Amino acid sequence: MSDGVVAVVAAEAPPRSKPSNYPEPFASRMAGRMKRPLGDLFGLKNFGVNLTRLSPGAMSALHHRHTRQDEFIYVIEGEPTLFTDSGETLLKPGMVAGFAANGTAHHLENRTDRDCVILEIGDRSDGDEGSYPADDIAATMGDDGKWRFTHKDGTPY
């Protein structure tokens, strides 16, 4: 997908065409989140990079953890609240957080009255699965690199 792209202004990169990969009723909970998939612009295969903007009241994802994927975030602007198994942490610009595979479940929420901007980086490990402790949803990465979502009992959405 790189088409010879060498460099771009991250905030001007096209946003993800589909706001959320989650099925309903979860997709609508991602209202106010806009992801710009930066890594895809350059044809990156081993890891993904997103510039993500969270409007006031928005959340980054459902509370989740991955079986194989490591994730890393860098706060560029705003003050999102990080939720983990250990509780809540208010993040500020310049702060970073990392989530090792099979580590703590996590997500961000913007509880302020101004936008938050976060750089997200995660690997694209084959066979990754996502678990969601607070919701009846499970995810498995398909051979085509796309997530498949089911209820926790395995029934499809």
N, C-alpha and C positions, 0 to 999 in steps of 0.2 A: 504493500500500500504506500510505500515511501515515495514513489514517482519522482525521485531525485530531490526530495525535500532535504535541505541541509540544516536549516534553522528556522524557527518560527517564534513569534511572540506568544507565549503560553496562553495568556488571557484572551487571545484572538483565535485560538485553535477552535475548530468546530466542536460543538457539544455532542455528546453521545446521542444518536438518533432516537433511541428508546430510553426514556428517563430511568426505567428500572427493569431488571431481568426477573424480579420476583413476580409470582402470580398474585392475583387478588385473593384475599383482602390485604395483602402486604404491600403491593406496588403503590397504592395510594398513600401509604404511610411515608413514602419517600418524596412527597410533594415538597418543593422548596429546595431540593438537592439538584445541582447541575454538575455533571462530570464532563471534563474534556479529556478524552483518552489520548494523551500525548505520546506514549510509547508506540501506539498503533500508527501514528503518522510516519514513523521511521521504520516500520516493519519489524519492530522488536518482537521476538518470539519467546525468549526465556523469562522475561519479566514485564510487568505492566506498570505504567506510570499514569496517574490521573491527577489533573488539577481540579479539585472539587470545591464548589462554592455552596455553602449552607446558608440559606436565608434565615431570618429569625424564626425560631420554632422548628426548624428542619433537623433531621437526623441523617447521619452518614450511611447507616445500614441497620438492619436488624441486629440485635445482640447476638454475636456469633463467634465461632472459632473454626480454624481449618485443621485438617489432619496432616497436610503436607506443605501448605503454603505459609511462608513467613510474610509478615506485613510490617510496613514502616510508614509513619506519618511525620510530616514536618508542618508546623503551623506557620503560615505566611502572614495572615491578618485575622483579627478578631480574637475572641476568647471562647472557644468551644469547651464543653464539659466532656471529659473522657469517662466512660463507665466501664469498669472491669469487675472481675470477681472480688477485687479488694475494695470496691466502692467508687466514689467519684473524685476526679481530679480536675481542677480548673486549669486549662492550658492557655498560654499566652504566646504571642508571636515569637518565633525563634526556638520554641520548645519542640522536642521530638519525642516520639514513643514508638516502641517496637513490640511486635507480637509474634513470638516463635510458634511454629506449627505445634499443635496439641497443647498450647499454652492457655492463658487466660482468655475467656470470652470478652468481647469488647465492642464498643460503638461510640460515636460522638453525637452530641446534641448541641444545638446552638440555642442557648437559653437567654441570649442577649437581644438587644434591639437593633443590632447591625450585623451585616454579613460576616461570615467566617470563611477564610480560604485556606485549604489544606492541600499539600502535595502528598499523594498516596503512592506507595511503591509496594508491589507484591510479586512474588515469583509465580510462574505458571506450571507448577508441578503436575505431571500426569497422575491420574487416580486420586486427585484431591477430593475431599468431602467437606462439606460445611455442616456444622451442627448449631442449633439455635435453642439455647436453654429456656428461653421465655416464650417461644412460639411453636405451634404445631407445624413445623416445616423442616425439611432436610434437603440437602443439595449434594449432587454428585456431578463431578466434571466428566463430560462425555469425551469420547475419542476425537470428536470434532472441535474440542475446546469450548463447548457451550455447556452451561449449567442445566441440569435436569432437577426439577423440584418435585418433591412428594410430601405427603403427610408423614409424620414420624412412623406410622405403621406401614409405610410403603405405598399406600394408595396415591395415585397421581392426582394432581390438581387439574 
